Amino acid sequence: MSRNASRFTAFIDKFTQLVDQSVDDEPAILAAGRPLLQELVSHDDWLPESCAQPDPQYYRQYLLHADPEDRYAVVSFVWGPGQKTPVHDHTVWALIGMLRGAECSERFALSAAGMPMVAQGVEMLRPGDVDAVSPRLGDIHRVSNGHDDRVSISVHVYGGNIGRIARHVFDPQTGAAKTFVSGYSNETGHASGAS
């Protein structure tokens, strides 16, 4: 399959213009960014093969683009069959677009200290679908490959350099949080982390 690098370059140009114009206006960025990401993931001809490689044990998080000012980052998530994240947050806004396969997102909310987290529904993303999360909208979820027999790939745009941001994984039974920094699969010394 040939790679249409210009499609991704055009997306980055448009998204950078959007962030330049909207600065810290999260609702505006999510509203105007959604159709930009939807257009990108509606075409499966641009993702480099090196950023689409699964791992037999862990899902992969490949950095595709980091804004020089760390205002946003674009990441491909490659899910092997049956792979999933722990319950986690992001601490920044994010748009999630499905490129190949399917992705299941189980949303959660914290409850009283020491009590089980509250399940808030499940959403399945299929190619071309785009979802949004943020601390304002709710950004705690567990994500899994929607297929047990094939690879799925999603493309995420985060409101910061997500591989460098301290975030949290949660015990769904108690709500207890543990801080982590995910890094990227295409950096030496970094493994995959939560999405």
Helices and strands as residue ranges (DSSP letters): H 5-22, H 26-41, G 49-51, E 60-66, E 73-79, E 87-88, E 94-100, E 103-109, E 118-125, E 130-133, E 141-145, E 152-158, G 162-164, E 167-170, E 177-180
